[in-house]
Amino acid sequence: MKKKKYNRQRDNSPVKPEKMSILRFGKPEPVLTTGTDYSDVWYDNEANHYTLPIDRLALAQLINLNGQHGGIIHARKNLVMSDYVGGGLTRDDMEAAVFDFITFGDVGFVKIRNGWGEVAGLAPLPGLYTRRRKTGEFAVLQQGEPLIYQPEDVIFLRMYDPQQHIYGLPDYIGGIHSALLNSEAVIFRRRYYHNGAHTGGILYTRDPSMTDEVEEEIERQLRDSKGIGNFSTILVNIPGGDKEGVQFIQMGDISAKDEFASVKNISAQDILNAHRFPAGLAGIIPENAAGLGDPEKAEATYKKSEVHPLQRRFMEAVNGDKEIPLHLHLNFKTDAGNGAA
């Protein structure tokens, strides 16, 4: 777009008023905090199932947004699976079930029946798409009509939520904001360096000697300097111009008081607390000479207080069902070689 600029005429004729122009380089982007707010669980008559207490897609995406949170989810799953011996679920199916249970707070196992109605196998339902109906049925959403399973055909485990008793709720909810803050601090830092180590600003020009061509060339250079190559230098030559005719006014400066390290450390600690996960097993680098203690002792304590109870929950839910034959029972072992139950 051509912007007119009127300079003082040499014959001292009246100067026409100049039109002020404002350019914005870059646009604001939404912060990825939507979809993780509590909502009342109510029955959606149109969809014919209960709504979720929290957006599961947001919970699934959060794993990939934050290194600490995602790493702990995988570590918790691996610790549970480290003692899995076998049973009615393949290792891949069992791993998927544990991962969904930790991520979403519940998981369902569907009973696969043979021609005589006997249970011949088990399969985990995808937690992201599983919904419950007021009739007790379970619906798995898909394109077209959902898959419907009768309540007697599904073994359903859920973490307790005092606000509703339809679905489960994961135990790390209190650390979601810290996980988001941690990832947003990294995103901001990346954008800061990607933008040429500044947070943006105002390019102020007031030199009456600047021609339209010079102004347009500066605009072009600024547009080309974004992203890759943003450290390039722009030369502005205005013969006889004012030395302060072109100024860059920075709108923010993180170098004055950089809280990046503090935000990262504090939010990472909050995430560990939300998962009740030992720092020594999370790859945290100790900041003091004392270190983080013996990781083997930390692992043994964590497995005793967190992992084994979760293993017993799976075993009791499946093995306690009278329809499940003995050869489909889930089996975990402790370090001593005995069953986890």
N, C-alpha and C positions, 0 to 999 in steps of 0.2 A: 504494500500500500504506500503510495507516494504522500509524503507529508510536506506541505508548503512551509517555507521559512523565509521571512522577509528581513533583509539586512538594511542597515542605514545607507541611504543613497549618498553618493559622493557630492551631489549638488545640495546637500543639507535639506532635502525635501523631507516632509513629515514621514516618520517611520510608521508603517502599518503595524498594528498589534500582532504579536507572534502567538501562534496557537500552541498551547502546551501539549506535549505528547507523553503518554505513559506506556511503557512496555513492561510486561511481566514475563520473566524467563522461568519456565517450569510451572507446574500446577500442583496444588495440594492433593495428596492421596489419602484415602481413608485408612485409619488405623484398624488393624485386624482384631478388634475386640467384640465384634457383633456375634450373636449366636450363643453366648455363654451366660445368659441371664436366666435366673429361675423364673418359671411360669407355673401357674396352677395346672394340675393335671385334670383335664376335663374330657368328656366323651365327644368325639367328633362324629356326629351322626351321618354326615355326608361321606366321610372316609370309613365309617363303621369300625373305629378303634379308639382307644385312649391315646391322648396326646402325650408326648414325652415331657418329663420335668426339665430337661436340658437338651439343647441341640446336639445330637450325636455326631453329626457331620463336623461341627466345630471341635468336638473332643477328638475326633479322628485326625483332623488337620493340625491340632495343637501338638501332636506327637512329632510332626515334621517341622514345626515352627521353632521349637526350642530344644537345644541339644541336651540340657540337663534332664528335662522332663521326658523326652523321648528315650534317652539312654536308660533312665531308671525303669520306664515301662518295659523295655526289652530285657533289662537285667532281672527284674522281678519275674518275668515270664521264664527266663532261662533257669533261674534258681528253682522254680517249681518243677520245670521239666527235667532238671538234672537227676531227679529221683524217680522219674516215671519208668516203670518196668514194662507195662503193657496192659492189654485188656480189650475192651470193646471198642476202643478208638485207636486208629493209627497214630503214630507220633505226630504227623502233620495236623491231623484233626484235633488232637489233644492240645497241641500248641496254639492252634487257632482259637480254641475254646478258652484257654487260659488268657490269651492276649485280649480277647473280647471282654472277658469278665473283669480284668483289671482296668481296661480302658473305659468301658461303659457301665460297669457295676452290676451286670447280670449276663446270663448266658442260658440258652436252652438246648437240650439234647432231644432230638426226635428219635423215637423208636421205629426201627425198620422191621416190619413184620413179614413173615413168609405167608404162604397160601393157607396155612392153618391158623393164622392170627398170632403165632408165637413171635416173640422178639428175636430177630436173627442178627441184628446189628444196631449200632448207634451212629448218629451224625450230628455235629453241632449246627445250630441255626445261626445265620449271619446276624450278629448283634445290631449292626447298623440299620437293618431293614426289618427287624422283628418288632411286631406290635401285638398288644393284647386287646381282646374284645370283652364286652360285658358278659357274654355268654360263657367265658372261660376259654374260648378258642384262641389260638395263636395265628396271626397273619404275617406272612413274609411278603413284603412289598416287592413288586417287580413291574415291568412294563405289561400293561394289560391287567387282568384279574390277579389278585394276590393268591399265593399258596396258603391254604387253610389246613391247620392241624388241630385235631381234637385235644382237649386238655389231658385226657388219659394217655395220649401218645407223646407227650412232651414232659421231660424232667427239667424244671426251671429253677435255677439258682439266682439269687439276687442279694446284693449288699443292702442292709437295712437302711431305710430313709424314713425318719419320723414324720416327714411332711406328706408322704403318700406311700401307699402299700401296693401299687400296681407294678412299678418297675423298680429296678435297683438304681443306686447312685454311686459313682466311684468315690473312693475314700480320699482322693487328693484334691477335691473341689476347692478347698481353702487355699491352695497354691496356684490356682489358675491365673490370677492377676499378676503374681510374681513371675510366672512363666512367660506371660505376655510382655511384661515390663522388660524382662531379660532379653527377649528376642527383639523387641522394639528398640532397645538400646543399641543392639548390634546393627539393626537396619539403619538407624539414624547415623551411626558412625560410618557405615559403608557409603551412605549418601553424602555425608560430609566430605569424605575423601574423593568420592566420585565427582563431586561438584568443584573440585579444585581446592580442597581444604578450607572452605568457607561455607557459611550457612546461607549464602545469598545476600543480596543487598540492592541498593538503588544506584544506578549510574546517572549522575547528575551532570548535566552540561548547561553552561550559561555563556559560553563564548560567542559573541555576536559575529565573529569571523568564520565560524563553522558553516560550511556550505551543506547543501542537501546531500551532495555526493559523499562527503566525509561522514556525515551522520549515518547514511545508509550503509557505508562500508563498515562502520563500527558495529552496527546492528548485525550485519552478516558475520563478522568475525566472532561476535558473542554467541550467535546461534551455532556456529561451527565449533566453538570451543567447549560446548557441553559434552559430557560423556568422555569417550576415549579421546585423548589429546587435550584434556582440559587444562593442562599446565602450559599451553602455548602462550607466548607473549604477543600482545597487541601494540603496535606502534601507531600513535596518533600524532600527526604533524600538522600544526595550524600556524602558518607563517604570520607573525605579528600577533598571535593570539595571547589570551590571558593565561598565565601559568596555572591558575586555579579554575580554568574554564571547564575542565573535565575532572570530575571527582567520583570516587566509588565510596559510597556510604554503606558500611556493612551493617546488616540488621541484627546480627547475632554473633556472638563470639564464645565458643566453648573452650578456647584455650585459657581464658581468664580464670575459670574455675571448672575444671574438667571433673565431673562426677561419674564418668563412665566406669571406672574400676570399682567404685563403691556400689553403684547400681548393680553391676554384674555380680559382685561377691555377695551382697545382701540378698538379692533375689535368688541366687543359686542356693543359698542357705535355706531360704524359705521353701524352695522346691523340695530339698532334701527332707525338711521337717514335715512337709505335707505328705510325703510318701513314707515317712519314718524310716528312711534308708540311710545306712551308715556312710559317712563321707569317705571312709577308707576304701569302700567298695565302688565308689562312684567316680574314681579317677580325679578327685580333688587334690590339687597340689598343696601340701601344708605350708603355711606362712610362718611357722615357727620351727625351732630346732627339735621340739619334742615330737613332731610328726603327728600322725593320726592313729597311732597304736598298731597292734598286731592285726593285719587284715584277716587272718585265719580265725582268730578269736571273734572278731566282729562278724564274720560270715556265720560262724557256728551259733552265735547268739541271735543273729537275725533270722536264721533258718528256724531256730527253735520257737521264736516268738511270732514270726510272720509267715514263713513259708510252710511249715508243717501244719499249722491250723488251716491254711488254704487247701493244702493237699487233702486233709481229712474232710473238708467240706465237699470236695468233689467225690471222694470215695463214699461218704455217707449218703450223698444224694443219689448216686447211681447204684451203688451196691445195696442200699437199703430198699430199693424198689423191688417188690416181690415178683415183678414180671421179668426182671433181668436175670438171665441164667448165670451160673457161676463162671463160665468161661468168658463172659462179657464184663465181669467185674473189673474196675480200675484198680491198678496196683502201683503203689509208690513204696520205696524203701528208704529207711533212714541210713545214717552213716554206719550204724551198727549192723546193717543188713536185714533188719526186721521190717515188717510192714509199717507204713507211716500211721495207720489207724491204730 
